[in-house]
Amino acid sequence: GSALIVSGQDFELEVANGRFQQLTTTAASLVCTLPPAGDLEQGGPHFYLQNAGGNSITIADGSTTVLTLAAGTSAVLLVYSVASAQAYVGVTL
């Protein structure tokens, strides 16, 4: 599945919207919060994100920044194990 998200405020991604999510923000300095990494299986990819807008978007796991998705770029997000917890890693394409 996939989703198109247009937002003028901070927002959250949902697993139910699918793996591919096209993001457009109508304001600068917004944060997109991911579902908790501990709720997902290790590996992935869990999300393919495309920033279709003109503003950078901070992609975060709670209060931890995973990556900053520049305008017009894409990224793949995976989950890995760190010190008996799970965390995201993002690879910008």
ABEGO torsion letter per residue (X at the ends): XBBBBBBABBBBBBAAAEABBBBBBABBGBBBBBBBAAABBBEOBABBBBBABABBBBBBBEABBABBBBBGBBBBBBBBBBGGBBBBBBBBX
